[in-house]
Amino acid sequence: MPSGVLCERIGVVLQPTSGSWDAKGTAAPIVWREDDRYFMLYQGWEEGSGWRGHGSPRKLGLAMSEDGIHWEKHKDNPVLVPTEGSFDELGFEAGCVVKVGDEYWLYYSGFAADGKLRIGLAFSSDLVNWRKFDSNPIVEVGAHEAWDSDGVAFPSVIKMRHEWLMIYGGYGPRSMQIGGAISSDGKSWIKLEDNPIFQQRGWHEEPECPFWDAGIEVHHAFIHGDHIIMLYEGIGRQGRYGIGVAYSPDGIAWARSPRNPLTGLTDATAKQDMSVVHPWVLHGGGLLYYSEVLGASSDAVHRICAARLNIAEIEPHCEEALTYSLWQRRQVSPNGAVTSEICCALFPQKTVWLWSSSRGSVTIEVDVAGDGNWHEFEEMDVDANRLWHHHIAELVARVRLRFLPKENAFVSAWLAMSK
């Protein structure tokens, strides 16, 4: 694939089957390779949209492949169906699979009778017979009118060095954003205090909203090198969805790729109301799977497609510029707080920004060689309710901010970098 080209469309790889349980849609692929075979769990439904009980419920099916392109659906599909009276009785939204020993753990979302999405867990040793966790749901909706009060969905789970990290989508009043949760065992989860960790830009229903991701949903996050890559979908004006990339050193501070949204995923002759959603990267395989939505209505047909992905170009150091959101109205006490550590070795130009509801002092700390030895670079006072910024011209490996307010404060901070 030529340098600078991120995606090249292959085409449709899993179609709905007429007259079957997935006659209306195949969507939200979860794909991995094991023992020289490819496996896919996907959601399907027979009629309507399958969304919040509109039409037949969304169920989960299994498909296998020898090359990742040509797929065969399992004869016993669907392999996971809703349970009457439970948190998933109106159907599913897919999530991710984590292999734990000889067992597959499926994190997924379920629609309850109240129309809200909650996150659950199921176990299997053969990908066909699944046992739902007795303590489902494992992640609940937020408090009334919170950013995730109407639903939590599309969990993407990563086993970190010392804990498990879940990145998930949340829905609330005028809110489609992304949050995080941590766990010591993959079963009991605690939401991050910094939620939402990845925020929408504007609101897609506003007529003058200029952004393509004014409502966002996560679908796949994975560790690549020394950072986390997230593939997410965004919705802009006219209800059209696209796919973007974001980077994080720790799952808390995130930077959008300025090359978003990804192009080359639809056919050149595609109608303008076509959307692409549900991205999933076959890490190490150079394939990007996603759902293609034919039409703009809630009754649209979905089908699963694939594209060749230039994973070498999906890297923070390949970007010409990045802006990391360090804090978004973070509550900070007079004891102070420290932001995430951001790698900036390949970005000569760096500017830090901070706003606080209380006056205080900010310290820029740098790790010059990337060996964990942090040094104070600059310390300055910050006035309340004024945007402060400082430019860093020196070449350093990593940067972080330390802030001590005079009293309890709401604080926002950013790091903008360019080559």
N, C-alpha and C positions, 0 to 999 in steps of 0.2 A: 504494500500500500504506500503511495507517495507520502513523503514527509509533509506534515501539516494537515493531511486528510484524516479525519477522525473516524468516519463511518462510511461503509459502502453496503448498500442494501443487497441482501440475498433474495429475500422474498418470503412468501407465506410458507410456514413449516408445519402448522397444525390447524386444520380447518374444523369448523363445526360439522357434525354428522347429522344429516337430515333424518328426522324421525326419531332421534335418540335423545338421551338426557342432556346432551350438550348441543342441541340443534340450533340454538340462538347465539351461543357465544363460547369461544375458548379464549381464556385470558389469564393474566397474572402468573406467568410461568416461574417456577422455581427449578433451576437446572443445575445438575452437578455430574461429574464423571467419577466412576468407581469401577475398578477391575476391567478397564478397557471398554466399558459400556457407559452410555449416557442415560440419565434418568430425568424425568420431568414430572413434577406435580403441578396441576393447573386447575383453575376453577372453570366450571361450565354450567350452563342453565338452558332450559328448554324453550321458554317463551318470556316475553316482556323484557324488562331490564334486569330482573333478579335483585334489584337494589331496594333495600328496606321493605321487602315483601311485595314489590311491584312485579307481578308475574310469578313464574316458578322460582323456587329458592336456588341459590348458587350452591353447588356441591363441588367436591374435589375428585379429580381423576388422576390416573397415572399413565405415562407413556414412556417408551424405551426407544433407544436409537443406537446404531453402531457407529455413526459418524457425526451426530449432533445436528444433522440437517433433515434426514429422512426418519420420521417417527412413526411408531405403531402404538395405538392405544391398547391398554390392557383389557382383556376380555371380561374382567370382573368389575369394570368401572360402573358407577362411581365407587371409589374406595372409602370415602368419608362423607357421611350424610348428616343432616341436622337431627338433633334430639329434641323431641317434643317436650315443652315445658322448661327448656334450659336456656342459657344465654345465647345459644346459636340456633334457636328453633326456626328462625326465618331465613337461614342460609349463611354463607361464609364470604369472607374476603381472605385471600391467601396471605402468606407471610414469608416464612423461611424454614429451612430444615437444618438442624445441627446434629452431627453424628456424635453420640456419647457412648463409648465402648462399642458394643454390637447393636446398639439401639438407635433408632432415628427419633429425634424429638422435633415435632412439627409445631411451630408457633403460628397461630392463625387468628383471624377476627371472626366474631359471630354476631349476627343481628338478633336481638331479643325482641319480645313482644312490644316493648316500649319504643322500638325503632332505633335504639342506640346500639352502636358497635362497642364490643368489649373484646379483650385479648385473652385467648385460651391456649392450652397446650395439649397435645396428643402424642402417644408413643406407639412405635411399631418396630418389629424385628424383620419384617419382610416387605414393607411399603404397601401392603394390601389390607392387612388386618390391623386396625388402629384401636387403641384404648385411650379414651379421653381422661384427662387428669381429674381426680376426684375434687380438687380444690379450685376448679375453674369457676369464674374467670380469674386469671392471674394479674391482670391490670384492669382497674376500674376507671370509669369516666370521672372527670374532675367535678368540683363543687359547682353549684348553680351559677351559670353565666361565666364560668372559667373558660379559658381558651380551649379546653378539651372536655367541656361539659356535655356535649352532644355525642361524643364517640371517641374511641381510641382504636387505631387500626394499623394494618400493614407492618407488623413488627419485623425488624431486621436485627438479628442477635449475633453478637461477636463475642467469642471467648478471649478476653484480654489476659494479660500476664497474671493479675491477681484477682480479677473479678469478671463477671459477665456484664456486657453492655447491651442494652436494647435501645434502638432508635425507632421511634414510632410516630405515626401521624395522629394529630388531634383535631377535633372539630368542635366549634363553639359558635356563638353569635358573631357573624362576620369574621370567622376565623377558620382557616385551613393551614395549620402550621405543624412543626415537627418538634418533638420532645425526646427526652432520654430517661432511662431508668437503669438501675444497677442491681445486681444480685450476686450472692455468694454461691448459689447452687443451681441457678437457672430456673428455679420454680417460684421462689418468693422474691418480689420485686419492689423497689423503692424508687419513686420518681425523683428526678434531679431537682434541686432547688432553683437551678438556673432556667428551668423550662419557661417558655419554649426556647430551645437552643438554636433553632433555625426558623427565621420569621419570614412571613409573606411580605411582599412589597405592595402596599396599597390593598385594594379590595377589587376583585375582578368584576363585580357587578356595578362599579362606578363607571359612568359613561366616558369619563376623561382619563381613566387609568391607563398609563402607557406601558405597563410592565407585562411580560409574558408569564411571570410566576407570581401573580397577585393572589394566589391560593396554591399551597404546595402539599404534596404527599410523598413520603419516603417509600422506596421499594427495595433497594438493595444497597447495603453498606458493607464494606469489607476492608481488611487491612492489606495495604500494598506498600512494601518498604517500611518507612518510619512514620507513615501517616494513614489516615482512614479516608477512603474514597466513598462518596455517596452518590448513587444515581437516583434522581428524584424526578417527579413529574410536576409540572406547573400549569395552572390554568390562567388565561388572560381574557381579554375582551372577547365577546361573542362566544364564550364557552369553549374555546379551542385549547386543547392540551398539547404540551411539548415536553421534551425530556432534557434535563440538565445535569451538570456535574458539580460537586462541591468537595472541598478538602478540609480536613481537620487533623490536628496533632493528637487529640484526646477525646473527641466526641462532644466537646463543649463549645469550643471556638471554631467557627466555620467561615470559609471564604468561597464565594461562587466563582466559577470559571467565567471570565469575560467573554468566552466564545459561546456561551449558552444562548439559545437552546441548540442541541445537536441537530445537524442537517443531514440530508441524504438518506433518511429513513423511510420516506414515502416514494412511491413511483412518480416519475416525472409527469405522468398524465393524471395524477390523483386530484380529486375534487378538493376545493379549498376548505371544505368543512371537515376534512379528515383530520383526526387526532392520533397521536401516538402516546401510549401510556404504559405503565407497568414494566419499567426497565429491569433487566437482570443480566449481569455479566457472568459468563463462564470464565472465571479467573484462571488464567494460564492457557485458555483455549482460544482466545482471540475472537470470541463470538458474543454478540449482544442480542439478547432476546427481548421482545417487547410485544405489546398488543396494539393492533391497528383497529381503529374505530371507524366504521363506515357509516358516516352520517353524524349529524350534530344532536339528534334527539336522544331522549333517555331510552328509546326503543332500538337504538343502533345495534348493528351486528359487530361482534368482536372476533378477531382471529389472531393467532400468534405468528409473529414474523421473526426473522433473524437478519443480522447484519454483521459484517466483518468489522471488528473494532481494533483500531490502532492503539493498543493499551500503552505502548511506549510514549504516546503523546498525551495520555491522560495522567499527567504528573504536575505537581505544583511548579517544579522548576522549568516546565515547558511553557508556562504562562508568561506573558509580557508584564502583567500587573495583577496583583491580588489585594483585596481588602478583607481582613479578618475582623469579624464582629467579636470582640473580646467579652464585653458585657452589654446587656440590654436592660437598662433600668434595674440593675442588680442592687439588692439591699445590702449595704455595707455599714457595719458598726464602727465606733471609734477604735476598735481593736485592729481594724484594717483588713485588707484582702489582697490577694495576688492573682493576676490573670493567668491564663494559659501561656505556655512557652511556645513561641512561634519561630520556626526555622526560617532564616532570612539570608542565608549565606550567598545566594545567587542574585540578590536584589540590592543593588548599591543604594537606591533611593528609598528611604523609609521615613514615614511621618506617623507619629502617634497622636491620637485625639482623645480627649476626655471631657465629659460634662458631669457635674455633680450638683445635687440640690443643696449641698452644704459645702462651705469652704473647707479646705484641707491641704494636704501635701501629697504630691505624686513623685515617685521615684522610678526612673527608667533603669532597669537592670539588664546587663548584657552578659552573655556567655560567649567570649571572644572566639575560642577555639572549638567549641562544641564538646568540651570535656567535662561539663558539669560544674565548672568553677565560675560562679556568678559574681559580678562586680557592679558596684553602683556607678552608673554613667552620668546621671544628672538628677538633681532633686530640686523641685520648685513648688511654690505655693499656688493654689488654684482657688479662684473666687467662686462663690455660689452662683449657679444659674448662668454661667458663662462658658462658652466652648473654648477649651484650651488645646493647643497643639504644639508639637516640637519636632523639628526635623533632625534625623540621624544620618550623617553622611559617612560615618566610619563603617568599614567592613567588619561585621560580626556574624557569628554563627546563629545565635538565638537572642530573642528579645522578650522581655515580660515587663509588666507594670505592677508597682506596689502602691496602693492608695490608702491613706489614713485620713478620714474625715474628722472634723471637730465634733460632729454629732451624727446620729443615724442619718444615712443619706441614701438616695437612689442615684446610682452611677451608671453611665454608659461610656464605653471606650472602644476604640477601633485602632487597627494598625494597617496603614496603606503602604504598599510596597510596589516598586516598579524597577525595570531594568534601564 
